[in-house]
Each structure stands twice: as structure tokens, then as C-alpha cells.
């Protein structure tokens, strides 16, 4: 009752923490729902809502420390996700495109800003340079749009993210130099300090964080602890960036790059990171940006209006020119150029940082004793209009072109081969193999497969009721991991006196394409396991059989060493099996090293031209020299071996010794044995003329490229 009475005497801005949080949550909930009906980007709705409820609107909420802290986390989150979700293989491949865009998006706005401010408004050269750096920087405020549409790994997004880091660093470096000039500190010591600090910062984050992260994920399996660790890394990198003399957003992006290979894109941890960021932190940031907007300042004097309009026109138009120049230079499509413009058009965080620093630097006094600031109040007020208009343009342009890009990519994806029509079955029997098998299944499944995963435990009819309880425990463990990654895993329990018959019957009933069985780390390849494998599981020719042994979390693997036998590419299930390896590489970001005969490697190389991964290829013809490959492997490397049964084309006598060798030498390593299926009807070769024809690799590459899309 007292609470109700206290609420009756409300005063603005609201001070009750429960009520404040409730207001923000209501905005986060209803803004997307209402604005989607009129096809307005929800990001823009949150910014407008912030302006309405903020201190310059109806003053419902104050932009106090709680809003600022949560909003800052949201900004860091956007930059962290940009680094975390980027395809590093594509990033390396297109680094010159990113550098080119970074140059355009910095130089064009910078030159336009300097010229117009100096010659139109008579700003001093130093002020003009700082003023121009506002236009060169931008904030990836529309990144959640492309992430939600599933194109965060696409070429234009890769180019824009890379270019953003370049232009923001250059803009902030220009600011630092100008600040140093006003304080008379630009000398050899200044350059040495900033260079050394940046190098040390980069080494600590890009090299130290992966080592620390890999150690932590090996030692700690608790889901909550892993997520908190990620948050700690974001803020630690942001702090180190500030110590090094650059903005915190640069540190957050570097943290994303550092953890990119440690958080697989299909993992439960990635799902948690994205969910919390998109549900809470990023909306808070957008609302906090809106709270800065004050429409009243535009009507103070003519100079404020003129500068505000000038800033907005230059910033948006210059970013458009930079995007067009990038599109023409690298022969991108109109939609790709539109996405680049949309992502780079928004000005928010870096803009505010530059304006506030410039505003707080006093370079003299007027005759009346008023301070002369490097950037005066008209620029400060003009930046508010710039933020509002640029974020509006960015949201609309990104959403429009991103949807077109998604549609174009979907039209290019082959349908008749239907590689996503996969049904994966995990046959589990030991609790210590369930989690590793499920995590690997999430890595190697096709992107669109959200529900065709099954986990099976066979209960021997002669055993007692405790077997059923054990089965429920095993299946629930796998289901929980799938649910955390937003993937449905269907539990299957079967009573059967013969485990092998039980598994094979489930394969037929659910049209299973891939069967995964786990090797107990304590027992390894026992005689009974080997017998069941060759006399049972492999007797069903319609499914690929994957035999998995885990000694460490799959997220901590740095490189996969993949070895093919001769003529592996001639097997019926080769492409389907290879797709699993490709998915592992793309979703984990790990490096891959392929070993095979010249003909098989040619096929691999041709596929890489269509769908790039971070891989190297090595011609390897003699399986008796396999030990040389093993000796080259490092601590966090995993082994993938394509195997065959006696009746298959690629069978080698040396394969008989593989189980014993793995027992002796790979107890502390991850390895995966892949036995491709042997059913011609499911062979992707029917879509080519002849995969065995060495002259036909171009057509094979085109079709496989679309299969792997």
C-alpha cells in the first residue's frame, strides 16, 4: 500500500529504479512491434523514443549514470559483435578492399569538411581539421540489422567493418594530434608514446586474449562463467584501448577479433552473447543516444542552423560518395554498395567523442572574458542534428539494401541438390561424450537446419528401469545444449536387445544422412567398439558415419588437419562429407590444412574459389608417411581423417591400423573419422557430367559452390 501511495506522488524525472527500468523495457518491447507495421527500422524507433522520454523531451527519464553505463556497454557490444561475427578468412581475402574503403570514407569527408568549414565559415585551420574529423568517423549503429538478416559475413559487411576501424582510428588520431598541438606536445616523444602504446595494446589483445580465452574455456565449462568471461574481455580490451590513447570502441572490436575463433558461430555461447546484446544492451545504447537529442537548440540562432545543416549534408553526402567510389573501384553490385553506405552513414559515438573533446579545449578568451573553444557551441548543437538525421538515413538505407542483398543471395543458391536436407543422428551411450558430440553437431550442421537433429539412446530390454533414467539424463543433456543454441534436438529412446539393429532401424525410419558415434575417452577403440563399427554401424550404406573423440572443447581448436585417401573425391558421399568439414571451418573460424592426392586437392582448390575458408593444401600420396603429419601437429590441433570400407574406391590397407594408432598416440587429442556414404542416389555427382573427369573441374566447382552457399 505504501508503494502505491508513493507512486501516486510521482515527480519527473522518475527516480524509482523499478519504474525506470520498466519504462525502458516497455519501449524496447513495443518499439519494434509497432514500427515494423509501418516498415520503419526499430533502431530508429528506439532513438526517437529516447528523445521523447529524455531530459530534452518530456523529461520522464534522466540520462543518469545507470543509462550511460548500460548504453556504453551497448556501444561496446555492437563493436564487439562486429569483430566476433566477421568471417576472418573473407576478411583476410578482402583486406585490400577494406583498406580502400577505409581510405575513401576517411579522405573524402575529411577534405570536404576542411574546405567548407574554412572557406564558408572562416574557421581557423586547426578548428577546421578537428571539425572535418567528425565527418570521417562513423558508428556501425545499423549493424544489428545486417546481423539479424544473416548477412554479417557477406562481402560488403566485411569491407565496411574493416574500413570502419581504419577511418575511426585515423579520425581519432587526427583529434589526438590537434589536441597535442593546442598543448604544444606534438614532438618526437608524442609520436613514440602513441606508436608504442598502440603496438603493446594490439599485441596484448590480439595475441594474449586468445591464449587466455583458450585456457579459460578448457578449464571452465559453466555456461554463466563463460558468458561473464566474455563481458570481462570486452571491458578489459576497452580499458586497454583508452590507456593506449584510442577510443574504447576500438578495444571492443579488437576483443571480438581475438575471440572470433574461440566462440563458434553456431554455439550456445554465441547465441547467449547475441541474445543478451540485442535484447538489452544495444537497445539501451540507442535510447541513450536519443536522450542527447534536443530540438530546441536548432532555433537559438542562424549560425547554429547553418552549421547543423552543413554538418548533416556534408557527413551524409560524403559517406555516400565514399560508398559509390568503393562500389565502382571493386565492381560491387548496387545492393552491396547500398549496404556499405547504410552501415557507414551513421554518426554517433565517435562523433560525440570528437565534439566533446573539441568543445572542452579552450584556446583563448574574448575581450569580455568568454572562453574561445576549439569547437564552439554551434558545432556541439549541430552534431545533435547530424546524429538524428544520419542514424535515420543509415537505418532506412541499410534495411532496404540488406533485404535486397538477402533476396539476391537466396536466388543464387541451388535448390535441386538441397544440401540442407540433412538429418543428423547422435547415438549416445556415455555421459562424457554427449556434450562434445552435441557441440560438434552444432558446428557441422547446415546453417538452415534448425530441427533435423536427433539424439538416440538404445535401452537393452533385459536391463532394469535404471537404464531408462540414464537414457533420459543423456538425452536431456544434449537437448539443453541444442536449446541454448536455438536448435531443436529431438530425443529418441528405443528398446532393443541389439544396439546395432536399433540404431540402423532409426536411420531408416528418420532418413538419417549423418550418424555420429562417440569414442569414450577412457576406453578408446576397444575391440567391441571396433567390431560394432565395422560389422554394424558401417553396414548401413545410406548414411555418413562420423566417429568422434574429444579431449578438449571444440571451441579451443586452432587448426584441423584433414587427410584424404587416394580417389576420395570419387566416393558417392564425398561432397556431403566435405560439407561437414567446410561447415566446421566456417562456423568455428579455425584454420584447416588439407592433405591429399593431386586430383583430390584440385577439387578442394576449386571449391575454395567459390566458398573461401582459412585453409592450406598439401599434396600427400603415401599413407605410410602419415607419422610425419602427426609430428607437425601442435597442442591445440585436431585431426580429421576420411576413411573407407573394403568395398569403397578409396580404401587402403593402412586403414586397418588406424584404431590402434589412435589409441596409442591420440588419447589427448580431438579426432574425427569420416566414412562417406555409399549410396549413388544421394550423390551430388548426378548434377555434373563426370566428377572423375579431370577436365570437368570448372563445372564441378560451380555446382559445389552453390551447394556450399
C-alpha positions in Angstrom: 0.0 0.0 0.0 2.8 2.4 0.8 4.4 1.6 -2.5 1.1 2.6 -4.3 0.9 5.8 -2.3 4.4 6.7 -3.1 3.8 6.1 -6.8 0.8 8.4 -6.7 3.2 11.3 -5.9 5.3 10.9 -9.0 7.8 13.5 -9.9 9.7 13.8 -13.1 12.2 12.6 -14.0 11.4 9.2 -12.4 13.7 8.2 -9.6 12.3 4.8 -8.6 14.7 2.2 -10.2 11.9 -0.4 -10.7 9.8 2.1 -12.6 12.7 3.5 -14.6 13.7 0.0 -15.8 10.0 -0.8 -16.5 9.7 2.2 -18.8 12.8 1.3 -20.7 11.7 -2.4 -21.1 8.3 -1.3 -22.4 10.0 0.9 -25.0 12.3 -2.0 -26.0 9.3 -4.3 -26.3 6.9 -2.2 -28.2 9.1 0.0 -30.4 10.0 -2.9 -32.8 6.4 -4.3 -32.8 4.8 -1.0 -33.7 7.4 0.3 -36.2 7.6 -3.0 -38.1 4.0 -2.5 -39.1 4.9 0.8 -40.9 8.2 -0.6 -42.1 10.4 1.8 -40.1 13.6 0.3 -38.7 13.2 -0.4 -35.0 16.7 1.1 -34.3 15.3 4.5 -35.4 12.2 4.0 -33.2 14.4 3.4 -30.1 16.4 6.6 -30.8 13.2 8.7 -31.3 11.7 7.1 -28.1 14.9 8.2 -26.2 14.4 11.7 -27.5 10.8 11.8 -26.3 11.3 10.4 -22.8 14.7 12.0 -22.3 15.7 15.3 -20.5 15.1 17.3 -23.6 11.7 15.7 -24.3 9.1 15.1 -21.7 11.8 14.5 -19.1 10.4 11.2 -18.0 13.9 9.7 -17.5 17.2 11.4 -16.8 20.3 10.4 -18.7 22.0 9.4 -15.5 24.9 7.1 -14.8 22.8 4.0 -15.0 21.6 4.8 -18.5 25.2 5.9 -19.5 26.8 2.7 -18.2 24.3 0.4 -19.8 24.3 2.4 -23.0 28.1 2.3 -23.1 28.0 -1.4 -22.8 25.6 -1.5 -25.8 28.0 0.5 -27.9 30.9 -1.7 -27.0 28.7 -4.7 -27.7 28.0 -3.5 -31.2 31.7 -3.2 -32.0 32.5 -6.5 -30.2 29.8 -8.4 -32.3 31.2 -6.8 -35.5 34.6 -8.3 -34.7 33.2 -11.6 -33.3 30.9 -12.3 -36.3 33.2 -11.3 -39.1 34.4 -14.1 -41.4 38.2 -13.9 -40.8 39.0 -15.9 -43.9 37.0 -13.5 -46.1 38.4 -10.6 -44.0 41.9 -11.6 -45.0 40.9 -12.2 -48.5 39.3 -8.8 -48.9 41.7 -6.8 -46.8 42.7 -4.5 -49.7 39.0 -3.7 -50.3 38.6 -2.8 -46.6 41.8 -0.6 -46.8 40.4 1.0 -50.0 37.1 1.8 -48.4 38.8 3.0 -45.2 40.8 5.4 -47.3 37.7 6.7 -49.2 35.5 7.0 -46.2 38.2 8.9 -44.3 39.6 11.1 -47.1 36.5 12.2 -48.9 34.6 13.5 -45.8 37.8 14.9 -44.3 38.7 17.0 -47.4 35.1 18.2 -47.8 34.9 19.1 -44.1 38.1 21.1 -44.1 37.4 23.1 -47.2 33.8 24.0 -46.4 34.4 24.9 -42.7 37.4 27.1 -43.5 36.2 28.9 -46.6 32.4 29.1 -45.8 32.5 29.7 -42.0 36.1 31.1 -41.7 37.1 28.5 -39.1 40.8 28.5 -38.3 42.8 25.7 -40.0 43.2 23.8 -36.7 39.5 24.0 -35.9 38.6 23.0 -39.5 40.8 19.9 -39.2 39.1 18.8 -36.0 35.7 19.7 -37.4 36.4 17.6 -40.5 37.4 14.6 -38.4 33.8 14.5 -37.2 32.7 13.6 -40.7 35.3 11.0 -41.3 34.3 8.8 -38.3 31.1 6.8 -38.2 29.4 4.3 -35.9 28.0 0.9 -37.0 24.7 1.7 -35.5 22.8 -0.3 -38.2 25.0 -3.4 -37.7 22.2 -5.3 -35.8 20.0 -5.1 -38.9 22.5 -7.0 -41.1 23.2 -9.4 -38.2 19.6 -10.2 -37.8 19.2 -10.8 -41.6 22.1 -13.2 -41.5 24.5 -11.3 -43.8 27.1 -10.3 -41.2 29.7 -12.5 -43.1 28.9 -11.0 -46.5 31.4 -9.1 -48.6 30.0 -5.6 -48.2 29.7 -6.0 -44.4 33.3 -7.4 -44.2 34.5 -4.4 -46.2 32.6 -1.9 -44.1 33.6 -3.3 -40.8 37.3 -3.3 -41.7 37.1 0.2 -43.2 35.3 1.5 -40.1 38.2 0.6 -37.9 40.6 2.3 -40.3 38.6 5.6 -40.5 37.8 5.7 -36.8 41.4 5.2 -35.8 42.6 7.9 -38.3 39.9 10.3 -37.2 40.7 9.8 -33.5 44.5 10.1 -34.3 43.8 13.4 -36.1 42.0 14.6 -32.9 44.9 13.5 -30.7 47.4 15.4 -32.8 45.3 18.5 -32.8 44.9 18.3 -29.1 48.6 17.9 -28.8 49.2 21.0 -31.0 47.0 23.1 -28.7 49.0 22.0 -25.7 52.4 22.2 -27.5 53.1 18.4 -27.1 53.5 17.2 -30.7 57.1 16.2 -30.8 59.2 13.0 -31.1 58.1 11.9 -27.6 54.4 12.2 -28.6 54.8 10.0 -31.7 56.9 7.5 -29.8 54.4 7.3 -27.0 51.3 6.8 -29.2 53.1 4.3 -31.5 54.5 2.1 -28.7 51.2 2.2 -26.8 49.2 1.1 -29.8 51.6 -1.8 -30.6 51.6 -3.0 -27.0 47.8 -2.8 -26.9 47.4 -4.7 -30.1 49.8 -7.4 -29.0 48.1 -7.9 -25.7 44.6 -8.1 -27.1 45.2 -9.9 -30.5 47.7 -12.4 -29.1 47.2 -12.5 -25.4 43.4 -12.7 -25.3 43.2 -15.9 -27.5 45.7 -17.7 -25.2 43.8 -16.6 -22.1 40.5 -17.5 -23.7 41.5 -20.9 -24.8 42.9 -21.7 -21.4 39.7 -20.5 -19.7 37.3 -22.4 -22.0 39.4 -25.6 -21.4 39.2 -25.2 -17.7 35.7 -23.8 -17.1 32.6 -25.4 -18.6 30.0 -23.5 -16.7 27.8 -21.5 -19.1 27.3 -18.5 -16.9 31.0 -18.2 -16.1 31.9 -18.4 -19.8 29.5 -15.5 -20.6 30.8 -13.3 -17.8 34.3 -14.0 -19.0 33.3 -12.6 -22.4 32.0 -9.5 -20.8 35.2 -9.1 -18.8 37.2 -9.4 -22.0 35.1 -6.7 -23.7 35.6 -4.2 -20.9 39.3 -5.1 -20.4 40.1 -4.5 -24.0 38.1 -1.2 -24.0 40.1 -0.1 -20.9 43.4 -1.1 -22.5 42.4 0.9 -25.6 41.8 4.0 -23.6 45.1 3.6 -21.8 46.8 3.3 -25.2 45.2 6.6 -26.2 42.4 5.4 -28.5 38.6 5.1 -28.1 37.1 2.2 -26.1 35.2 1.1 -29.2 38.5 0.1 -30.9 39.3 -2.1 -28.0 35.9 -3.8 -28.1 36.3 -4.5 -31.8 39.8 -6.0 -31.2 38.3 -8.2 -28.4 35.8 -9.5 -31.0 38.6 -10.4 -33.4 40.6 -12.0 -30.6 37.7 -14.3 -29.5 36.4 -14.9 -33.0 37.9 -18.4 -33.3 37.0 -19.3 -29.7 33.3 -18.7 -29.9 31.9 -20.8 -32.8 29.1 -19.0 -34.6 26.6 -21.9 -34.1 27.5 -22.4 -30.4 25.3 -21.9 -27.4 27.7 -19.3 -26.1 27.4 -17.2 -29.3 23.6 -17.5 -29.0 23.8 -16.1 -25.5 26.2 -13.3 -26.4 23.9 -12.2 -29.3 20.7 -12.6 -27.4 21.7 -10.5 -24.3 23.2 -7.8 -26.5 20.3 -7.5 -28.9 17.7 -7.7 -26.1 19.1 -5.4 -23.5 22.4 -3.6 -24.0 22.1 -2.4 -27.7 18.6 -1.0 -27.2 19.8 0.8 -24.1 22.5 2.4 -26.2 20.1 3.5 -28.9 17.7 5.0 -26.3 20.7 6.8 -24.6 21.7 8.3 -28.0 18.1 9.6 -28.4 18.3 11.2 -25.0 21.0 13.5 -26.2 18.8 15.0 -29.0 17.5 18.4 -28.2 15.4 20.0 -30.9 15.2 23.4 -29.2 18.9 24.2 -29.8 18.3 24.4 -33.5 16.3 27.6 -33.0 18.8 29.6 -30.9 20.5 31.5 -33.8 21.0 31.4 -37.5 24.6 30.2 -37.2 23.6 27.1 -35.3 21.0 26.2 -38.0 23.5 26.8 -40.8 26.3 24.7 -39.2 23.8 22.0 -38.3 22.6 21.7 -41.9 26.1 21.9 -43.3 27.3 19.2 -41.0 24.5 16.9 -41.9 24.7 17.4 -45.6 28.5 17.0 -45.7 28.5 13.9 -43.5 25.8 12.0 -45.3 26.8 13.1 -48.8 30.5 12.4 -48.3 29.8 8.9 -46.9 27.6 8.3 -50.0 30.4 9.4 -52.3 32.8 7.1 -50.4 30.4 4.1 -50.8 30.0 4.8 -54.5 33.7 5.1 -55.0 34.2 1.7 -53.3 31.4 0.2 -55.3 32.9 1.4 -58.6 36.5 0.6 -57.7 35.9 -3.0 -56.7 33.0 -3.7 -59.1 30.4 -4.4 -56.5 26.6 -4.6 -57.1 24.3 -1.7 -56.4 22.9 -3.6 -53.3 26.4 -4.2 -51.9 27.2 -0.5 -52.4 23.9 0.4 -50.7 24.7 -1.8 -47.7 28.2 -0.1 -47.4 26.6 3.3 -47.5 23.9 2.4 -45.0 26.3 1.0 -42.5 28.8 3.8 -42.7 26.3 6.7 -42.8 25.5 6.8 -39.1 27.4 9.2 -36.8 27.0 8.7 -33.0 29.7 7.5 -30.6 33.0 8.6 -32.3 31.3 11.9 -33.4 30.2 12.7 -29.8 33.7 11.9 -28.5 35.4 14.2 -31.0 32.9 17.0 -30.5 33.1 16.9 -26.7 36.9 16.8 -26.7 37.0 19.8 -29.1 34.4 21.7 -27.0 36.3 21.2 -23.8 39.6 22.6 -25.2 39.9 26.3 -24.6 42.4 28.0 -26.9 41.9 31.6 -25.6 39.5 34.2 -24.3 37.4 37.0 -25.8 37.7 40.6 -24.7 34.8 40.1 -22.4 36.5 37.1 -20.8 34.4 34.4 -22.5 36.3 31.2 -23.4 37.2 30.6 -27.0 36.7 26.9 -27.6 38.3 24.7 -30.3 34.8 23.7 -31.3 32.1 26.1 -30.2 28.6 25.6 -29.0 27.1 25.8 -32.5 29.1 22.8 -33.6 28.1 21.0 -30.4 24.4 21.7 -31.2 24.9 20.9 -34.9 26.2 17.4 -34.0 22.8 16.6 -32.5 21.0 17.1 -35.8 23.8 15.2 -37.5 23.2 12.2 -35.2 19.5 12.2 -35.7 19.5 12.5 -39.5 22.5 10.2 -40.1 21.0 7.5 -37.9 17.7 7.8 -39.7 19.3 7.6 -43.2 21.5 4.7 -42.0 18.6 2.7 -40.7 16.4 3.0 -43.8 19.2 2.5 -46.3 20.7 -0.5 -44.5 17.4 -2.2 -44.1 16.3 -1.6 -47.7 19.6 -2.8 -49.4 20.2 -5.6 -46.9 16.8 -7.2 -47.8 17.7 -6.9 -51.5 21.0 -8.5 -50.9 19.4 -11.4 -49.0 17.0 -11.9 -51.8 19.7 -11.9 -54.4 21.8 -14.4 -52.5 18.9 -16.7 -52.0 18.2 -16.7 -55.7 21.7 -17.7 -56.4 21.5 -20.7 -54.0 20.9 -24.0 -55.8 17.7 -25.8 -54.8 17.6 -29.1 -56.7 20.6 -30.5 -54.8 19.1 -29.4 -51.5 22.2 -29.9 -49.3 20.3 -28.6 -46.3 18.0 -31.6 -46.4 20.1 -33.4 -43.8 19.1 -35.4 -40.8 21.8 -35.9 -38.2 21.6 -38.6 -35.5 23.8 -38.7 -32.4 23.9 -42.2 -31.0 24.9 -41.6 -27.3 25.8 -44.1 -24.6 28.3 -42.4 -22.3 27.5 -39.2 -20.5 31.1 -37.8 -21.0 30.6 -38.0 -24.8 27.2 -36.3 -25.0 28.3 -32.6 -24.7 31.2 -32.9 -27.1 29.2 -34.7 -29.7 26.3 -32.2 -29.5 28.7 -29.2 -29.8 30.3 -30.8 -32.8 26.9 -31.5 -34.4 26.0 -27.8 -34.0 29.3 -26.9 -35.8 29.0 -29.2 -38.7 25.2 -28.9 -39.5 24.0 -26.8 -42.4 23.1 -23.2 -41.5 19.3 -23.6 -42.2 19.0 -26.9 -40.3 17.3 -25.9 -37.1 15.3 -29.0 -36.2 16.5 -32.1 -38.1 18.9 -33.2 -35.3 18.2 -36.3 -33.3 19.8 -37.9 -30.2 19.3 -41.6 -29.6 19.9 -44.0 -26.7 19.2 -47.7 -27.1 17.9 -49.4 -24.0 18.5 -53.1 -23.8 15.2 -54.8 -23.0 16.9 -57.2 -20.5 18.1 -54.3 -18.3 16.3 -52.8 -15.4 14.4 -49.4 -15.0 17.6 -47.5 -14.2 18.6 -47.7 -17.9 15.6 -45.6 -18.7 16.6 -43.0 -16.2 20.1 -43.0 -17.6 18.7 -42.5 -21.1 16.6 -39.5 -20.0 19.7 -37.9 -18.5 21.8 -38.4 -21.6 19.1 -37.1 -24.0 18.2 -34.1 -21.8 21.9 -33.0 -21.7 22.0 -32.9 -25.5 18.6 -31.2 -25.7 19.7 -28.5 -23.3 22.8 -27.6 -25.4 20.7 -27.5 -28.6 18.0 -25.3 -27.0 20.7 -22.8 -25.8 21.9 -22.5 -29.4 18.2 -22.1 -30.6 18.3 -25.6 -32.3 15.7 -28.3 -31.7 17.2 -31.7 -31.0 14.6 -34.5 -30.9 15.2 -37.2 -28.2 14.7 -40.8 -29.3 14.6 -43.8 -26.9 14.4 -47.3 -28.3 14.1 -50.6 -26.6 16.1 -53.2 -28.4 18.1 -56.3 -27.5 20.6 -55.5 -30.3 22.1 -51.9 -30.2 23.3 -52.0 -33.8 19.9 -53.1 -35.1 18.2 -50.5 -33.0 20.4 -47.7 -34.5 20.0 -48.9 -38.1 16.3 -49.1 -37.7 16.2 -45.5 -36.5 18.4 -44.5 -39.5 15.8 -45.9 -41.9 12.8 -44.5 -40.0 14.1 -40.9 -39.9 16.0 -41.0 -43.2 19.2 -40.2 -41.4 22.0 -38.7 -43.6 24.7 -38.5 -40.9 25.3 -40.8 -38.0 27.7 -39.7 -35.2 29.0 -42.0 -32.6 31.4 -41.0 -29.8 34.6 -42.7 -28.6 34.8 -42.9 -24.9 38.0 -41.0 -23.9 38.8 -43.7 -21.3 38.2 -46.8 -23.4 39.2 -45.6 -26.8 38.8 -48.0 -29.7 38.1 -51.2 -27.7 37.8 -54.5 -29.6 34.0 -54.4 -29.1 33.7 -50.8 -30.4 35.8 -51.7 -33.5 33.6 -54.8 -34.1 30.4 -52.8 -33.7 31.7 -50.1 -36.0 32.8 -52.3 -38.9 30.2 -55.0 -38.6 27.3 -52.9 -37.5 27.2 -49.1 -38.0 29.0 -49.2 -41.4 26.7 -51.9 -42.7 24.2 -49.2 -43.5 25.4 -47.6 -46.7 22.9 -44.7 -46.8 24.4 -42.6 -44.0 27.8 -40.9 -43.5 29.3 -42.3 -40.3 31.3 -39.9 -38.1 33.4 -41.3 -35.3 34.3 -38.6 -32.8 36.8 -38.5 -29.9 37.0 -35.3 -27.8 39.9 -34.4 -25.4 39.2 -30.7 -25.3 36.3 -28.3 -26.1 35.8 -27.9 -29.8 35.9 -24.1 -29.4 39.5 -24.3 -28.3 40.8 -26.0 -31.5 43.1 -23.8 -33.5 43.6 -25.9 -36.6 42.1 -29.0 -38.2 44.4 -31.3 -40.1 42.3 -33.1 -42.8 43.8 -36.2 -44.6 42.2 -37.8 -47.6 43.0 -41.2 -49.1 43.6 -41.5 -52.8 40.5 -41.1 -55.0 38.5 -39.9 -52.0 36.7 -37.4 -54.3 35.2 -40.3 -56.3 33.2 -41.6 -53.4 29.4 -41.2 -53.6 29.2 -39.3 -50.3 32.4 -37.2 -50.7 30.7 -33.8 -51.2 28.2 -34.3 -48.4 31.0 -35.4 -46.1 33.2 -32.5 -47.2 30.4 -30.1 -46.5 30.7 -31.1 -42.8 34.4 -30.1 -42.7 33.6 -26.9 -44.5 30.9 -26.0 -42.0 33.2 -26.7 -39.1 35.8 -24.3 -40.6 33.3 -21.6 -41.4 31.4 -21.8 -38.1 34.5 -22.1 -35.9 36.9 -19.8 -37.8 39.6 -22.4 -37.3 42.3 -23.0 -39.8 42.3 -26.1 -42.0 45.2 -28.0 -43.5 44.2 -30.4 -46.3 46.4 -33.4 -47.3 45.5 -35.5 -50.3 46.5 -36.6 -53.8 46.8 -34.1 -56.6 43.3 -34.9 -58.1 41.6 -34.6 -54.7 43.4 -31.3 -53.9 42.4 -29.9 -57.3 38.7 -30.4 -56.3 39.4 -28.8 -52.9 41.1 -25.8 -54.5 38.2 -25.4 -57.0 35.7 -25.3 -54.1 37.7 -22.7 -52.2 37.4 -20.3 -55.1 33.6 -20.4 -54.6 33.4 -20.6 -50.8 36.6 -19.4 -49.1 37.8 -20.7 -45.8 41.2 -20.2 -44.0 42.9 -23.2 -45.4 46.1 -24.5 -46.9 46.6 -27.6 -49.2 49.5 -30.0 -49.4 49.9 -32.8 -51.9 50.2 -36.1 -50.0 50.4 -39.5 -51.7 51.9 -42.0 -49.2 49.9 -43.1 -46.2 52.8 -44.9 -44.8 54.3 -41.4 -44.2 51.3 -40.4 -42.0 53.5 -40.1 -38.9 55.2 -37.0 -40.5 51.9 -35.2 -40.5 51.2 -36.2 -36.9 54.6 -34.9 -35.8 53.9 -31.5 -37.2 50.6 -31.1 -35.2 50.6 -28.7 -32.3 48.9 -28.9 -28.9 45.5 -27.4 -30.0 45.3 -29.1 -33.4 42.6 -31.7 -34.2 42.7 -34.5 -36.7 40.1 -35.3 -39.4 40.6 -38.5 -41.4 38.5 -39.6 -44.3 38.1 -43.4 -44.1 36.7 -46.1 -46.3 35.4 -49.7 -46.0 36.9 -52.5 -48.2 34.3 -52.2 -51.0 34.9 -48.5 -51.4 37.2 -47.0 -54.1 39.4 -45.1 -51.7 40.1 -48.0 -49.3 43.7 -48.5 -48.3 45.1 -51.5 -46.3 46.7 -49.0 -43.9 43.3 -48.1 -42.6 43.1 -51.3 -40.6 45.8 -49.9 -38.3 44.2 -46.6 -37.7 42.2 -47.6 -34.5 45.3 -48.9 -32.8 47.4 -45.9 -33.8 44.8 -43.5 -32.5 44.6 -45.4 -29.2 48.4 -45.2 -28.8 49.0 -41.6 -29.9 45.8 -39.6 -29.8 44.3 -40.1 -26.3 44.8 -36.4 -25.6 43.7 -35.0 -29.0 40.4 -34.4 -30.7 39.9 -36.5 -33.8 37.1 -37.3 -36.3 36.9 -40.2 -38.6 34.5 -39.7 -41.6 33.2 -42.7 -43.5 31.3 -41.2 -46.6 28.0 -42.9 -47.5 28.0 -45.4 -50.4 24.6 -44.8 -52.0 24.7 -43.4 -55.5 21.2 -42.0 -55.4 22.2 -39.4 -52.9 25.4 -38.5 -54.8 25.8 -34.9 -55.9 27.6 -36.1 -58.9 24.4 -36.6 -60.8 24.3 -32.8 -61.2 27.6 -32.9 -63.1 28.8 -34.6 -66.3 31.5 -36.7 -64.7 33.4 -35.9 -61.4 36.1 -38.4 -62.5 36.9 -36.3 -65.5 39.8 -34.1 -64.6 38.9 -31.6 -67.3 35.5 -31.0 -65.8 36.6 -29.3 -62.6 35.1 -25.9 -63.6 31.5 -27.3 -63.7 32.0 -29.2 -60.5 33.3 -26.1 -58.8 30.3 -24.1 -59.9 27.8 -26.6 -58.6 29.7 -27.3 -55.4 30.0 -23.5 -54.8 26.2 -23.3 -54.8 25.9 -26.4 -52.7 28.1 -24.8 -50.0 26.3 -21.4 -50.2 
